[in-house]
């Protein structure tokens, strides 16, 4: 109990950092996911193929491999660049925050793109045809007709992915991050004799974040199903 | 009206440029692939050393994933039986299992198994390595059992991985069983089958069709999540070997980057065919009935 009291402030600090990781990465992932989904739904190969390749490659490699690649592989390259171009001083930017958020964003952009794509497909083709025949441009059709109808359908999978991201943000601990699992790892190493209470505390904090979110998503989904 | 006409006129011109960009893209793609092949070729000295090692790691990753999936299926089946049980106690236990496991990161659970529970059980006198060693001694092949450090790490790692995926499998199986209309069970019971026969002969064969696509999808994520076992030490799988081969190269950043890329490529070579298989199965199962 005394151990939990000692560790609690540090763990709460880690929880706050986890939330910062998730919120910033998820909003970036939504933005890039939308761009990828739009590229993917294009008729032109030069837009469609890069998006497709990106999505397939990212979804078929583990996030821990990507995070190692970004943090160790890329930072080594940046150091190499800095030796040749000392003015740039790029390596200082490749810290655990940047690498963690970059890895989470890169990984989840691919998943969000698929959610966007499924959402756009769920809006009937007739809606687009009607909008175009009424004289709307394809951009107007997208933002005024397709998107408003697709967004309610996309919210449950987005919230689901947000919970997945909350859990995947734990992987940042392998590159010396400052989020909850890193704190857990630090305290575990320094209290080797009795780590179980620390695990319970960390899991309780994760559950406190994920369970309300998932219940909210379920409630929204039921409301949505009733409305449709 | 004027505006729409102008737009209609200007459209074909823009499209020609966009179509031309397709050819530019193909040229760039060929250039990129050639450049990537050259990049791999220029690191051939690393490949000669690392590829056999990483291939062994890939084999370990596949074995670990298959073992974990079999165990996860068992956990998931027990969990689904619990969630659909008539008894509130079983339903409650299964619900807590699913919610707690799905609400916490797999990495934390792996730490818990690898550093928490294993230490606790070791204090209580439980050592999976010794048990396996003694069992293999009976059949006179105890030299096949790896060292204590490796065996115990793999034991608890696979247990943690399958315990985690068991929770997801519980929901998959539950959804599958619930998707079979209630009338099927009622018909089976009224034809004189008992409830176990009804489940085994009538409900499960229909439920399995529906569970196959999510099952394969979870297997792909399981293969990827098995890379997390590299964090608990002692599990010699693909990601662990990649990191082990890459980290001594920190004085040569380009080589270090290449090893990380190479490890990720092997994961891609395992997971992408599985993703194609999952998509094929999904399309086929959608056609059924």
HADDOCK unambig.tbl for C-alpha pairs under 7 A between the chains (distance, minus, plus):
assign (segid A and resid 44 and name CA) (segid B and resid 18 and name CA) 6.99 0.50 0.50
assign (segid A and resid 44 and name CA) (segid B and resid 19 and name CA) 6.71 0.50 0.50
assign (segid A and resid 44 and name CA) (segid B and resid 22 and name CA) 6.47 0.50 0.50
assign (segid A and resid 45 and name CA) (segid B and resid 22 and name CA) 5.49 0.50 0.50
assign (segid A and resid 46 and name CA) (segid B and resid 21 and name CA) 6.41 0.50 0.50
assign (segid A and resid 46 and name CA) (segid B and resid 22 and name CA) 4.91 0.50 0.50
assign (segid A and resid 46 and name CA) (segid B and resid 25 and name CA) 5.08 0.50 0.50
assign (segid A and resid 57 and name CA) (segid B and resid 268 and name CA) 6.77 0.50 0.50
assign (segid A and resid 60 and name CA) (segid B and resid 268 and name CA) 5.21 0.50 0.50
assign (segid A and resid 60 and name CA) (segid B and resid 271 and name CA) 5.21 0.50 0.50
assign (segid A and resid 60 and name CA) (segid B and resid 272 and name CA) 5.57 0.50 0.50
assign (segid A and resid 61 and name CA) (segid B and resid 224 and name CA) 6.55 0.50 0.50
assign (segid A and resid 61 and name CA) (segid B and resid 264 and name CA) 6.07 0.50 0.50
assign (segid A and resid 61 and name CA) (segid B and resid 267 and name CA) 5.63 0.50 0.50
assign (segid A and resid 61 and name CA) (segid B and resid 268 and name CA) 5.41 0.50 0.50
assign (segid A and resid 62 and name CA) (segid B and resid 224 and name CA) 4.58 0.50 0.50
assign (segid A and resid 62 and name CA) (segid B and resid 225 and name CA) 6.66 0.50 0.50
assign (segid A and resid 62 and name CA) (segid B and resid 227 and name CA) 6.83 0.50 0.50
assign (segid A and resid 64 and name CA) (segid B and resid 227 and name CA) 6.90 0.50 0.50
assign (segid A and resid 64 and name CA) (segid B and resid 228 and name CA) 6.87 0.50 0.50
assign (segid A and resid 65 and name CA) (segid B and resid 239 and name CA) 6.89 0.50 0.50
assign (segid A and resid 65 and name CA) (segid B and resid 264 and name CA) 6.05 0.50 0.50
assign (segid A and resid 69 and name CA) (segid B and resid 257 and name CA) 6.70 0.50 0.50
assign (segid A and resid 69 and name CA) (segid B and resid 260 and name CA) 5.61 0.50 0.50
assign (segid A and resid 69 and name CA) (segid B and resid 261 and name CA) 6.90 0.50 0.50
assign (segid A and resid 73 and name CA) (segid B and resid 253 and name CA) 6.77 0.50 0.50
assign (segid A and resid 73 and name CA) (segid B and resid 256 and name CA) 5.91 0.50 0.50
assign (segid A and resid 73 and name CA) (segid B and resid 257 and name CA) 4.05 0.50 0.50
assign (segid A and resid 73 and name CA) (segid B and resid 260 and name CA) 6.66 0.50 0.50
assign (segid A and resid 74 and name CA) (segid B and resid 257 and name CA) 6.60 0.50 0.50
assign (segid A and resid 76 and name CA) (segid B and resid 253 and name CA) 4.65 0.50 0.50
assign (segid A and resid 77 and name CA) (segid B and resid 253 and name CA) 5.46 0.50 0.50
assign (segid A and resid 77 and name CA) (segid B and resid 254 and name CA) 6.28 0.50 0.50
assign (segid A and resid 80 and name CA) (segid B and resid 253 and name CA) 6.88 0.50 0.50
assign (segid A and resid 167 and name CA) (segid B and resid 104 and name CA) 6.15 0.50 0.50
assign (segid A and resid 167 and name CA) (segid B and resid 105 and name CA) 4.21 0.50 0.50
assign (segid A and resid 168 and name CA) (segid B and resid 105 and name CA) 6.48 0.50 0.50
assign (segid A and resid 170 and name CA) (segid B and resid 105 and name CA) 6.44 0.50 0.50
assign (segid A and resid 170 and name CA) (segid B and resid 107 and name CA) 6.49 0.50 0.50
assign (segid A and resid 171 and name CA) (segid B and resid 107 and name CA) 6.83 0.50 0.50
assign (segid A and resid 181 and name CA) (segid B and resid 108 and name CA) 6.73 0.50 0.50
assign (segid A and resid 195 and name CA) (segid B and resid 116 and name CA) 5.90 0.50 0.50
assign (segid A and resid 196 and name CA) (segid B and resid 116 and name CA) 5.68 0.50 0.50
assign (segid A and resid 199 and name CA) (segid B and resid 112 and name CA) 6.51 0.50 0.50
assign (segid A and resid 203 and name CA) (segid B and resid 104 and name CA) 5.87 0.50 0.50
assign (segid A and resid 206 and name CA) (segid B and resid 103 and name CA) 6.72 0.50 0.50
assign (segid A and resid 206 and name CA) (segid B and resid 104 and name CA) 5.58 0.50 0.50
assign (segid A and resid 207 and name CA) (segid B and resid 100 and name CA) 6.96 0.50 0.50
assign (segid A and resid 207 and name CA) (segid B and resid 103 and name CA) 5.26 0.50 0.50
assign (segid A and resid 207 and name CA) (segid B and resid 104 and name CA) 6.10 0.50 0.50
assign (segid A and resid 210 and name CA) (segid B and resid 103 and name CA) 5.50 0.50 0.50
assign (segid A and resid 211 and name CA) (segid B and resid 103 and name CA) 6.30 0.50 0.50
